[in-house]
Amino acid sequence: MITTQAIHLGPIMLPWSIMILVLAILISILVCKFSHSYFKVSAAQWTVFNDSIWTAILIGLIAGRIGFVALNFSIYLEHPLDIIKIQDKGFQIYGALFAALAWIYWKNRALTKKFLILAMTIFLVVFVAGRFIHQQIQMQYQQFPEAHLLNLEQNQVELTQFLGKPVVINLWASWCPPCRREMPILSEAQQKYPNVQLIFINQNEDAKTVQTYLLTHQVDLHNVLLDANGTVAQKTGMYGLPSTLFFDAQGQLVDSHMGEISHAMLQQQIQKLTSK
């Protein structure tokens, strides 16, 4: 299934942010492959250039992660194991791009500059254009979802009643391992950010199943709602679990996060809401 957030292949989820990056790299390599003879790049130089791209990916990932950790260092001091939890997608994109492109340029400094400029330009054009198109497609899901849901007491709740304060919506299910792992972080956030409404919308499970899970695992959550038909997931385009959406007090989508969230990523996103 293809959604606005990712390509879903059974249990495997490929976010568009990663797919756009991969597409930009592949197109850049393809263009360079068919043009390297024009720029008089030898077979040995082409091998070095090709190998440097894959090394640059690793360097970019490491640099991007280090940059993100540095920006959120105080949080990682409290939760040092979160540093290695790269599934939270905590990367500083500009630092990653700079490190990767700098490595490619340095490693291939013997090549003609026109060839290197072509390679980097093709990559940046495809990458920037891909991100722009993706953002434009996502704009149709920018508005706060209007939905009538049930709470654990089986009373109907209008989702828009939570507006007036910044709102964080978390889509989850009790059978979902990453949902379970991030629950303590979200539960703690309820106490830490009293001026932010955190809403936990369970997907396709009944009240008894949800209550049993919360009691068994001693998870203290407020604003737990039931979405038996997956209405909110449909209206927001967030079909993967867990998914977390960040809305400002007026109901405008500020950002979204698909997959397990860490302390640092959650704080960064909430700071965006409270600084608006």
TORKOL-4160 file (C-alpha; in steps of 0.2 Angstrom, whole numbers, padded with zeros to 4 digits, m for minus):
276
<pt num="1" X="0000" Y="0000" Z="0000"/>
<pt num="2" X="0006" Y="0017" Z="m0004"/>
<pt num="3" X="0001" Y="0032" Z="0007"/>
<pt num="4" X="0007" Y="0050" Z="0009"/>
<pt num="5" X="0019" Y="0045" Z="0023"/>
<pt num="6" X="0027" Y="0029" Z="0016"/>
<pt num="7" X="0027" Y="0013" Z="0005"/>
<pt num="8" X="0020" Y="m0001" Z="0015"/>
<pt num="9" X="0026" Y="m0019" Z="0010"/>
<pt num="10" X="0018" Y="m0030" Z="0023"/>
<pt num="11" X="0027" Y="m0027" Z="0040"/>
<pt num="12" X="0040" Y="m0016" Z="0031"/>
<pt num="13" X="0038" Y="0002" Z="0030"/>
<pt num="14" X="0048" Y="0013" Z="0018"/>
<pt num="15" X="0046" Y="0032" Z="0023"/>
<pt num="16" X="0045" Y="0044" Z="0008"/>
<pt num="17" X="0059" Y="0054" Z="0016"/>
<pt num="18" X="0071" Y="0039" Z="0013"/>
<pt num="19" X="0064" Y="0034" Z="m0004"/>
<pt num="20" X="0066" Y="0052" Z="m0010"/>
<pt num="21" X="0084" Y="0052" Z="m0004"/>
<pt num="22" X="0087" Y="0035" Z="m0012"/>
<pt num="23" X="0079" Y="0041" Z="m0029"/>
<pt num="24" X="0090" Y="0056" Z="m0029"/>
<pt num="25" X="0106" Y="0046" Z="m0027"/>
<pt num="26" X="0101" Y="0033" Z="m0040"/>
<pt num="27" X="0097" Y="0046" Z="m0053"/>
<pt num="28" X="0113" Y="0055" Z="m0049"/>
<pt num="29" X="0123" Y="0039" Z="m0052"/>
<pt num="30" X="0114" Y="0035" Z="m0068"/>
<pt num="31" X="0117" Y="0052" Z="m0075"/>
<pt num="32" X="0135" Y="0052" Z="m0071"/>
<pt num="33" X="0137" Y="0034" Z="m0077"/>
<pt num="34" X="0131" Y="0039" Z="m0095"/>
<pt num="35" X="0141" Y="0055" Z="m0095"/>
<pt num="36" X="0158" Y="0051" Z="m0087"/>
<pt num="37" X="0166" Y="0047" Z="m0103"/>
<pt num="38" X="0161" Y="0064" Z="m0110"/>
<pt num="39" X="0171" Y="0072" Z="m0095"/>
<pt num="40" X="0186" Y="0060" Z="m0098"/>
<pt num="41" X="0184" Y="0051" Z="m0082"/>
<pt num="42" X="0194" Y="0035" Z="m0082"/>
<pt num="43" X="0188" Y="0018" Z="m0077"/>
<pt num="44" X="0198" Y="0019" Z="m0061"/>
<pt num="45" X="0192" Y="0036" Z="m0057"/>
<pt num="46" X="0174" Y="0030" Z="m0060"/>
<pt num="47" X="0176" Y="0016" Z="m0048"/>
<pt num="48" X="0183" Y="0028" Z="m0034"/>
<pt num="49" X="0169" Y="0040" Z="m0037"/>
<pt num="50" X="0156" Y="0026" Z="m0037"/>
<pt num="51" X="0163" Y="0019" Z="m0020"/>
<pt num="52" X="0164" Y="0036" Z="m0013"/>
<pt num="53" X="0145" Y="0039" Z="m0014"/>
<pt num="54" X="0141" Y="0024" Z="m0004"/>
<pt num="55" X="0154" Y="0029" Z="0009"/>
<pt num="56" X="0147" Y="0046" Z="0009"/>
<pt num="57" X="0130" Y="0039" Z="0013"/>
<pt num="58" X="0137" Y="0031" Z="0029"/>
<pt num="59" X="0146" Y="0047" Z="0034"/>
<pt num="60" X="0131" Y="0058" Z="0031"/>
<pt num="61" X="0120" Y="0046" Z="0042"/>
<pt num="62" X="0133" Y="0047" Z="0056"/>
<pt num="63" X="0136" Y="0066" Z="0054"/>
<pt num="64" X="0117" Y="0069" Z="0054"/>
<pt num="65" X="0114" Y="0059" Z="0069"/>
<pt num="66" X="0128" Y="0067" Z="0079"/>
<pt num="67" X="0121" Y="0084" Z="0074"/>
<pt num="68" X="0104" Y="0079" Z="0081"/>
<pt num="69" X="0111" Y="0072" Z="0097"/>
<pt num="70" X="0121" Y="0088" Z="0099"/>
<pt num="71" X="0106" Y="0099" Z="0097"/>
<pt num="72" X="0097" Y="0089" Z="0110"/>
<pt num="73" X="0111" Y="0084" Z="0121"/>
<pt num="74" X="0103" Y="0088" Z="0138"/>
<pt num="75" X="0089" Y="0076" Z="0134"/>
<pt num="76" X="0101" Y="0062" Z="0129"/>
<pt num="77" X="0111" Y="0065" Z="0145"/>
<pt num="78" X="0095" Y="0059" Z="0154"/>
<pt num="79" X="0092" Y="0045" Z="0142"/>
<pt num="80" X="0109" Y="0040" Z="0134"/>
<pt num="81" X="0103" Y="0024" Z="0127"/>
<pt num="82" X="0091" Y="0034" Z="0115"/>
<pt num="83" X="0107" Y="0039" Z="0106"/>
<pt num="84" X="0108" Y="0023" Z="0097"/>
<pt num="85" X="0089" Y="0022" Z="0093"/>
<pt num="86" X="0090" Y="0028" Z="0076"/>
<pt num="87" X="0072" Y="0022" Z="0072"/>
<pt num="88" X="0066" Y="0039" Z="0079"/>
<pt num="89" X="0073" Y="0047" Z="0063"/>
<pt num="90" X="0082" Y="0060" Z="0073"/>
<pt num="91" X="0095" Y="0066" Z="0060"/>
<pt num="92" X="0101" Y="0084" Z="0056"/>
<pt num="93" X="0098" Y="0084" Z="0038"/>
<pt num="94" X="0109" Y="0099" Z="0033"/>
<pt num="95" X="0124" Y="0093" Z="0043"/>
<pt num="96" X="0121" Y="0076" Z="0035"/>
<pt num="97" X="0121" Y="0083" Z="0017"/>
<pt num="98" X="0136" Y="0094" Z="0020"/>
<pt num="99" X="0147" Y="0080" Z="0027"/>
<pt num="100" X="0142" Y="0068" Z="0013"/>
<pt num="101" X="0145" Y="0080" Z="m0001"/>
<pt num="102" X="0161" Y="0086" Z="0007"/>
<pt num="103" X="0167" Y="0068" Z="0007"/>
<pt num="104" X="0163" Y="0065" Z="m0011"/>
<pt num="105" X="0171" Y="0081" Z="m0016"/>
<pt num="106" X="0187" Y="0078" Z="m0006"/>
<pt num="107" X="0188" Y="0060" Z="m0012"/>
<pt num="108" X="0187" Y="0064" Z="m0030"/>
<pt num="109" X="0196" Y="0081" Z="m0030"/>
<pt num="110" X="0207" Y="0074" Z="m0045"/>
<pt num="111" X="0191" Y="0074" Z="m0056"/>
<pt num="112" X="0186" Y="0088" Z="m0067"/>
<pt num="113" X="0176" Y="0100" Z="m0057"/>
<pt num="114" X="0162" Y="0101" Z="m0070"/>
<pt num="115" X="0159" Y="0082" Z="m0067"/>
<pt num="116" X="0158" Y="0084" Z="m0048"/>
<pt num="117" X="0146" Y="0099" Z="m0050"/>
<pt num="118" X="0135" Y="0090" Z="m0062"/>
<pt num="119" X="0134" Y="0075" Z="m0050"/>
<pt num="120" X="0130" Y="0086" Z="m0035"/>
<pt num="121" X="0118" Y="0097" Z="m0044"/>
<pt num="122" X="0108" Y="0082" Z="m0051"/>
<pt num="123" X="0107" Y="0075" Z="m0033"/>
<pt num="124" X="0101" Y="0091" Z="m0025"/>
<pt num="125" X="0088" Y="0096" Z="m0038"/>
<pt num="126" X="0080" Y="0078" Z="m0037"/>
<pt num="127" X="0081" Y="0078" Z="m0018"/>
<pt num="128" X="0074" Y="0096" Z="m0016"/>
<pt num="129" X="0061" Y="0093" Z="m0029"/>
<pt num="130" X="0055" Y="0077" Z="m0022"/>
<pt num="131" X="0054" Y="0084" Z="m0004"/>
<pt num="132" X="0044" Y="0099" Z="m0011"/>
<pt num="133" X="0032" Y="0088" Z="m0021"/>
<pt num="134" X="0029" Y="0077" Z="m0005"/>
<pt num="135" X="0026" Y="0092" Z="0005"/>
<pt num="136" X="0013" Y="0098" Z="m0007"/>
<pt num="137" X="0004" Y="0081" Z="m0007"/>
<pt num="138" X="0004" Y="0081" Z="0012"/>
<pt num="139" X="m0005" Y="0098" Z="0012"/>
<pt num="140" X="m0022" Y="0090" Z="0009"/>
<pt num="141" X="m0020" Y="0082" Z="0027"/>
<pt num="142" X="m0015" Y="0099" Z="0035"/>
<pt num="143" X="m0032" Y="0102" Z="0044"/>
<pt num="144" X="m0036" Y="0094" Z="0061"/>
<pt num="145" X="m0047" Y="0078" Z="0058"/>
<pt num="146" X="m0065" Y="0080" Z="0062"/>
<pt num="147" X="m0071" Y="0064" Z="0070"/>
<pt num="148" X="m0084" Y="0057" Z="0083"/>
<pt num="149" X="m0075" Y="0044" Z="0094"/>
<pt num="150" X="m0079" Y="0034" Z="0110"/>
<pt num="151" X="m0069" Y="0035" Z="0126"/>
<pt num="152" X="m0066" Y="0020" Z="0137"/>
<pt num="153" X="m0083" Y="0024" Z="0146"/>
<pt num="154" X="m0092" Y="0022" Z="0129"/>
<pt num="155" X="m0096" Y="0041" Z="0128"/>
<pt num="156" X="m0095" Y="0050" Z="0112"/>
<pt num="157" X="m0081" Y="0063" Z="0111"/>
<pt num="158" X="m0079" Y="0076" Z="0097"/>
<pt num="159" X="m0061" Y="0077" Z="0093"/>
<pt num="160" X="m0061" Y="0095" Z="0089"/>
<pt num="161" X="m0066" Y="0099" Z="0107"/>
<pt num="162" X="m0047" Y="0098" Z="0111"/>
<pt num="163" X="m0043" Y="0113" Z="0101"/>
<pt num="164" X="m0038" Y="0129" Z="0109"/>
<pt num="165" X="m0021" Y="0122" Z="0115"/>
<pt num="166" X="m0008" Y="0113" Z="0105"/>
<pt num="167" X="m0013" Y="0095" Z="0102"/>
<pt num="168" X="m0003" Y="0079" Z="0100"/>
<pt num="169" X="m0012" Y="0064" Z="0093"/>
<pt num="170" X="m0005" Y="0047" Z="0095"/>
<pt num="171" X="m0012" Y="0033" Z="0085"/>
<pt num="172" X="m0008" Y="0016" Z="0093"/>
<pt num="173" X="m0013" Y="m0002" Z="0096"/>
<pt num="174" X="m0010" Y="m0014" Z="0111"/>
<pt num="175" X="m0003" Y="m0027" Z="0099"/>
<pt num="176" X="0010" Y="m0015" Z="0092"/>
<pt num="177" X="0028" Y="m0017" Z="0100"/>
<pt num="178" X="0034" Y="0000" Z="0095"/>
<pt num="179" X="0018" Y="0008" Z="0102"/>
<pt num="180" X="0021" Y="m0001" Z="0119"/>
<pt num="181" X="0039" Y="0005" Z="0119"/>
<pt num="182" X="0035" Y="0023" Z="0117"/>
<pt num="183" X="0020" Y="0023" Z="0129"/>
<pt num="184" X="0031" Y="0028" Z="0145"/>
<pt num="185" X="0038" Y="0042" Z="0135"/>
<pt num="186" X="0021" Y="0049" Z="0130"/>
<pt num="187" X="0014" Y="0046" Z="0148"/>
<pt num="188" X="0028" Y="0056" Z="0155"/>
<pt num="189" X="0025" Y="0070" Z="0142"/>
<pt num="190" X="0007" Y="0072" Z="0149"/>
<pt num="191" X="0014" Y="0078" Z="0166"/>
<pt num="192" X="0029" Y="0087" Z="0158"/>
<pt num="193" X="0018" Y="0098" Z="0146"/>
<pt num="194" X="0002" Y="0102" Z="0154"/>
<pt num="195" X="m0002" Y="0116" Z="0141"/>
<pt num="196" X="m0002" Y="0103" Z="0127"/>
<pt num="197" X="m0016" Y="0091" Z="0124"/>
<pt num="198" X="m0010" Y="0073" Z="0122"/>
<pt num="199" X="m0024" Y="0062" Z="0114"/>
<pt num="200" X="m0021" Y="0043" Z="0112"/>
<pt num="201" X="m0032" Y="0036" Z="0099"/>
<pt num="202" X="m0032" Y="0017" Z="0099"/>
<pt num="203" X="m0035" Y="0009" Z="0082"/>
<pt num="204" X="m0048" Y="m0005" Z="0079"/>
<pt num="205" X="m0048" Y="m0012" Z="0096"/>
<pt num="206" X="m0062" Y="m0013" Z="0109"/>
<pt num="207" X="m0063" Y="m0004" Z="0126"/>
<pt num="208" X="m0060" Y="m0020" Z="0136"/>
<pt num="209" X="m0044" Y="m0025" Z="0126"/>
<pt num="210" X="m0038" Y="m0007" Z="0129"/>
<pt num="211" X="m0042" Y="m0006" Z="0147"/>
<pt num="212" X="m0035" Y="m0023" Z="0150"/>
<pt num="213" X="m0018" Y="m0018" Z="0142"/>
<pt num="214" X="m0017" Y="m0001" Z="0152"/>
<pt num="215" X="m0021" Y="m0010" Z="0168"/>
<pt num="216" X="m0009" Y="m0025" Z="0165"/>
<pt num="217" X="0005" Y="m0014" Z="0160"/>
<pt num="218" X="0001" Y="0000" Z="0173"/>
<pt num="219" X="0001" Y="0013" Z="0159"/>
<pt num="220" X="m0007" Y="0030" Z="0165"/>
<pt num="221" X="m0014" Y="0038" Z="0150"/>
<pt num="222" X="m0027" Y="0052" Z="0149"/>
<pt num="223" X="m0038" Y="0056" Z="0134"/>
<pt num="224" X="m0039" Y="0038" Z="0128"/>
<pt num="225" X="m0051" Y="0036" Z="0113"/>
<pt num="226" X="m0057" Y="0022" Z="0103"/>
<pt num="227" X="m0057" Y="0023" Z="0084"/>
<pt num="228" X="m0065" Y="0006" Z="0078"/>
<pt num="229" X="m0065" Y="0011" Z="0060"/>
<pt num="230" X="m0048" Y="0019" Z="0058"/>
<pt num="231" X="m0057" Y="0035" Z="0054"/>
<pt num="232" X="m0043" Y="0047" Z="0060"/>
<pt num="233" X="m0029" Y="0036" Z="0051"/>
<pt num="234" X="m0039" Y="0038" Z="0035"/>
<pt num="235" X="m0041" Y="0057" Z="0037"/>
<pt num="236" X="m0023" Y="0060" Z="0041"/>
<pt num="237" X="m0015" Y="0048" Z="0029"/>
<pt num="238" X="m0006" Y="0040" Z="0044"/>
<pt num="239" X="m0009" Y="0021" Z="0042"/>
<pt num="240" X="0007" Y="0015" Z="0050"/>
<pt num="241" X="0008" Y="0012" Z="0069"/>
<pt num="242" X="0013" Y="0020" Z="0079"/>
<pt num="243" X="0010" Y="0038" Z="0072"/>
<pt num="244" X="0011" Y="0054" Z="0081"/>
<pt num="245" X="0003" Y="0071" Z="0074"/>
<pt num="246" X="0007" Y="0088" Z="0080"/>
<pt num="247" X="m0006" Y="0102" Z="0078"/>
<pt num="248" X="m0005" Y="0120" Z="0084"/>
<pt num="249" X="m0020" Y="0127" Z="0095"/>
<pt num="250" X="m0029" Y="0132" Z="0079"/>
<pt num="251" X="m0029" Y="0114" Z="0072"/>
<pt num="252" X="m0015" Y="0117" Z="0059"/>
<pt num="253" X="m0003" Y="0102" Z="0056"/>
<pt num="254" X="0014" Y="0107" Z="0061"/>
<pt num="255" X="0023" Y="0090" Z="0059"/>
<pt num="256" X="0020" Y="0071" Z="0060"/>
<pt num="257" X="0031" Y="0056" Z="0065"/>
<pt num="258" X="0028" Y="0039" Z="0059"/>
<pt num="259" X="0036" Y="0025" Z="0069"/>
<pt num="260" X="0043" Y="0024" Z="0087"/>
<pt num="261" X="0047" Y="0041" Z="0095"/>
<pt num="262" X="0061" Y="0045" Z="0107"/>
<pt num="263" X="0062" Y="0058" Z="0121"/>
<pt num="264" X="0072" Y="0070" Z="0111"/>
<pt num="265" X="0061" Y="0069" Z="0095"/>
<pt num="266" X="0045" Y="0071" Z="0105"/>
<pt num="267" X="0053" Y="0086" Z="0114"/>
<pt num="268" X="0059" Y="0094" Z="0098"/>
<pt num="269" X="0041" Y="0092" Z="0090"/>
<pt num="270" X="0032" Y="0099" Z="0106"/>
<pt num="271" X="0044" Y="0114" Z="0106"/>
<pt num="272" X="0039" Y="0118" Z="0089"/>
<pt num="273" X="0021" Y="0119" Z="0095"/>
<pt num="274" X="0024" Y="0129" Z="0110"/>
<pt num="275" X="0035" Y="0141" Z="0101"/>
<pt num="276" X="0022" Y="0146" Z="0088"/>
